[in-house]
Amino acid sequence: MTTTIYPAASVHTFDPSRHTADAVAVRDGRFLAVGSVDDLLRIDGATLDGSLERFTLIPGFVEAHCHAMTGGMWLHTYCGYFDRQGPDGHVWSGCQSLDDVIERLHEADARMATSAAPDEPLLAWGLDPIYFRGERLVAKHLDLVSATRPILVMHASIHLATVNNALMEIEGITPDTDMEGVPKDGSGWPIGELQEPAAMSLAGTAFRKFWGRTKSDESLRNFGARARTTGTTTLTDLGNPDSASESEIDRFRAVVDTEDFPARLSVFHMPVPGTPEAIREAAAAVRASKELSSSKLRLGHVKLVMDGSIQGYTARLRWPGYLDRAGNSSGNSSGNGTSNGIWVVPPEQVTDILRPYHAAGLLIHVHCNGDEAVDVYLEAVESLLAETPRADHRHTVQHCQLTSPAQYRRIAALGMCANVFSNHTWYWGDQHASSTVGPDRAARMNSARTALDLGVPLSMHSDAPVTPLGGLHVAWSAVNRLTPSGIVLGPDERISVPEALHAVTMGAAHQLKMDDEVGSISPRKFADLAILEADPFAVDPMELRDVPVWGTMLGGRIFEAG
Amino acid sequence: MAGGNSPGGSLDLAADHLRGPIQFTVDLDHLLSSDTRTLRLRTSYGKAFPVPYRNPRRGSGCHLSPIRLVVRKTALMHAHDSGNPPLPRLPLTVVGGYLGAGKTTLLNALLADPQGQRIAVLVNDFGEVDIDGRLLQASADAPTRDVLTLANGCICCSMVDGFAETLETVRGFADRIDRVIVEVSGVGDPRQVARWGRIPGFTPDGVIVLVDPLSIRDRASDRYVGETVLGQVAGADLIVISRTDIVAEALLLEIEAWLATATGATAMRSPVPTGLLLGPPLRIAGAATVNDNSHFTSTPPDHVSITRSLDAPISRASIDTWLAARPRGVVRAKGLVQVEDRPEARTVLQVCGPSGTVAVDGPWDDGDAVVVAIALPGTPRAGLVKWLGLLH
């Protein structure tokens, strides 16, 4: 039996019995022991491997809320405002003006000239014109890129796409297209914006390919590559409606259960509405699928979506609701016609939908961005626990962005967990302060400090592809609460570096019920590491996100980033 | 391809040119002032028509050389029916309402008595629709596992694969069905879903919202769903009040009075016959059938219906006036008409409650131009006659 000892510059274990060490010993894909090099060398037949000796080792990051489509986005051209690292490690600079967007698309079009058919659509993602001070990307801009190749640029909100005239010509989007969500110019010509899914579907082939490609093996491999470059060793796909079907499980297995895939992946089942009988059958199928889990592919947990998003004005908020009610008709295109967001499932059905899953002993995570959605979820868990008491269920509030201290106390009392969307402070903090909820409530958003102080098991997440995958950035955001405009938004809600890094390793492992297998560098756990080129405990907390990731170890195997 | 013309002139185009972008060289001074103008083109079909075009160099300074102008194929197709068979357009009706409002009951009634219409009902889950076993055909006949075929020609589709995908599937058997009815989830916004009626192959045909008279007032003021329910009611074209058999007349009157303040929709009490709910079985893609008065057999005799034949093409302006002047009580109106500025085209008029749509779906087929309207009992007949008379 081979035992390999890896000395390191420093080791932070997140194991309460031993916080730091000099080296780790790995056998059979698991940590055998941690300690000093001398201690570990006493192990029979141990060999020394010096390849990690200049690095800092911490547990591989565990991302308890992201989506497998993250990899698929990188099959399209990135047009977002912030710099963003792709699966191959290349950092794409942010597009900070319409000119930048056009230049990025020009380059992509030039690459396609040799690699793709002339009518193959150029697909792009991540555009966030909220930063462009009212300038609006329309067809005439994209026509500068190509008058012949169809182009579709999906906005970051995914509620809006911009297409060029070549695409409109091919798909028959004309002055005759009489549809809400297809704005026209003064002469009656569609300007190239397609708002909301019905209008976006007019983009036909391009629209179908945009989402279709995210379901490919290549997309899944890119997802794994993103894990490797960010030090992440456990991923989630938080919510897949087909996760209990044989063909979908086979599709995941074929990629994830190969040696080359550098991460573990927990695929959560997303329930679809149905009759009580249909929900019971689905719960039984999800329960059965749990048995098909492997050491890398995990099945059998459940994720439900309750409301929309705060920046999209679709999350359900308690009083006083949204600050800028006009936002519903101007700043965004959600057009939901109400001043307080949308319900994705009827509040009074939540208990009924969750009942069979809770009764089957499954773990339930529920997307609640707004505090009113949190109320409904907590009411449901309260009644489910009264009907079917369960110890250690770990039902989790996902996003949990506007949760009040009283709600956190209730979360703790019910034995629940919170997975907080810390990255929001950086990516939308300024907009929350100026537009959605105002500076006071914005400062209380994603209140990790409150959650920890009230004894709530805490994790924090990226929701990739909504924000970029990566535990360091998520932790940095919670530690500093800085916005792009330079404001520290809610200084009293900041947490320490050790607390933040615990949340994105052990905290997340706990919420995935994998805390006995991953999340810390502890004997018997999988040998999963983030291999860092600087010690995150030693750097200026403001530089936490800049700590370079050299690579990961997964089950004892080393994966170099990039 | 073609070239050497100016925006003021005309150009003869061969049919070939309809297949791709056409490039022109135009004089600079015609283009400096605006980014869109109208160019008159004449095709080999002998018709002259206006085509909007863009100046690709607007805003980028003065250019001394002639510039290339690209006219899009779709502009030409739009401006002139080029002989391609028009896409059949399936009327798409949306049925919404909060949980327990009676959506399933209504859909089951439509499927059980479709009045000769072949209806495709789109639901989230088959379990919600109680399909009589005798109606079910052999499953081998169903194109996919998500589609059930009924013996009366109706079909039922589950939307598990997503809404866009399901509509794509339905479009695939447009020749086997007459209309599509989409059931919206209890918290869904039916007015939003109705947008899908504008995608190619479909035409919007009304938003029907079910209202449970026993619970609607409580729902409308509920902390969690009040706004959602009010939004559903406000966005409706037709409201159907369910459970009328077990509710006192006084409450119904009270609910009807409340609805009049909450929505511009036309409210009716259940059961509402298929012929009234969906209107005359106008097959937009096929021959005009509105002269066939058989649809009135399913309309209760106390409802008012009027048919008017039109001898000559009507003006677009009169259509707009007509749509704006809908008298209270009109449930449905439909028409196949010729419009003056596009006499070669068949123009379809549809009114459902307060909503009206005008669509062109193919060449005029020399049938009779006709408009039909159905209104609630007690609606003055003279008012309806006068209303239809606005079309001229």
Boltz contact constraints between the chains, C-beta under 6 A:
constraints:
  - contact:
      token1: [A, 169]
      token2: [B, 72]
      max_distance: 6.0
  - contact:
      token1: [A, 169]
      token2: [B, 73]
      max_distance: 6.0
  - contact:
      token1: [A, 169]
      token2: [B, 74]
      max_distance: 6.0
  - contact:
      token1: [A, 172]
      token2: [B, 74]
      max_distance: 6.0
  - contact:
      token1: [A, 174]
      token2: [B, 74]
      max_distance: 6.0
  - contact:
      token1: [A, 174]
      token2: [B, 78]
      max_distance: 6.0
  - contact:
      token1: [A, 176]
      token2: [B, 78]
      max_distance: 6.0
  - contact:
      token1: [A, 179]
      token2: [B, 198]
      max_distance: 6.0
  - contact:
      token1: [A, 180]
      token2: [B, 195]
      max_distance: 6.0
  - contact:
      token1: [A, 187]
      token2: [B, 36]
      max_distance: 6.0
  - contact:
      token1: [A, 187]
      token2: [B, 52]
      max_distance: 6.0
  - contact:
      token1: [A, 189]
      token2: [B, 52]
      max_distance: 6.0
  - contact:
      token1: [A, 198]
      token2: [B, 195]
      max_distance: 6.0
  - contact:
      token1: [A, 198]
      token2: [B, 196]
      max_distance: 6.0
  - contact:
      token1: [A, 201]
      token2: [B, 164]
      max_distance: 6.0
  - contact:
      token1: [A, 201]
      token2: [B, 199]
      max_distance: 6.0
  - contact:
      token1: [A, 273]
      token2: [B, 124]
      max_distance: 6.0
  - contact:
      token1: [A, 274]
      token2: [B, 125]
      max_distance: 6.0
  - contact:
      token1: [A, 274]
      token2: [B, 127]
      max_distance: 6.0
  - contact:
      token1: [A, 275]
      token2: [B, 127]
      max_distance: 6.0
  - contact:
      token1: [A, 278]
      token2: [B, 125]
      max_distance: 6.0
  - contact:
      token1: [A, 278]
      token2: [B, 127]
      max_distance: 6.0
  - contact:
      token1: [A, 337]
      token2: [B, 231]
      max_distance: 6.0
  - contact:
      token1: [A, 338]
      token2: [B, 227]
      max_distance: 6.0
  - contact:
      token1: [A, 338]
      token2: [B, 231]
      max_distance: 6.0
  - contact:
      token1: [A, 340]
      token2: [B, 227]
      max_distance: 6.0
  - contact:
      token1: [A, 343]
      token2: [B, 187]
      max_distance: 6.0
  - contact:
      token1: [A, 346]
      token2: [B, 99]
      max_distance: 6.0
  - contact:
      token1: [A, 346]
      token2: [B, 186]
      max_distance: 6.0
  - contact:
      token1: [A, 346]
      token2: [B, 187]
      max_distance: 6.0
  - contact:
      token1: [A, 347]
      token2: [B, 224]
      max_distance: 6.0
